[in-house]
């Protein structure tokens, strides 16, 4: 009887391991999408700052007033 309990335990551990691998693989694209969105937002902010810094003074005042 103990032999079959060990067999069932080994199969259960293997099954849980495979389920965990698949679940983790599904979670990775969600994290990548969140990271991509953050990077895109930061790039947009950086573009705005670069534009403000490199524009002429009169344009700078207008842009600051519009914010």
Rosetta blueprint (number, residue, H / E / L):
1 X L
2 X H
3 X H
4 X H
5 X H
6 X H
7 X H
8 X H
9 X H
10 X H
11 X H
12 X H
13 X H
14 X H
15 X H
16 X H
17 X H
18 X H
19 X H
20 X H
21 X H
22 X H
23 X H
24 X H
25 X H
26 X H
27 X H
28 X H
29 X H
30 X H
31 X H
32 X H
33 X H
34 X H
35 X H
36 X H
37 X H
38 X H
39 X H
40 X H
41 X H
42 X H
43 X H
44 X H
45 X H
46 X H
47 X H
48 X H
49 X H
50 X H
51 X H
52 X H
53 X H
54 X H
55 X L
56 X L
57 X H
58 X H
59 X H
60 X H
61 X H
62 X H
63 X H
64 X H
65 X H
66 X H
67 X L
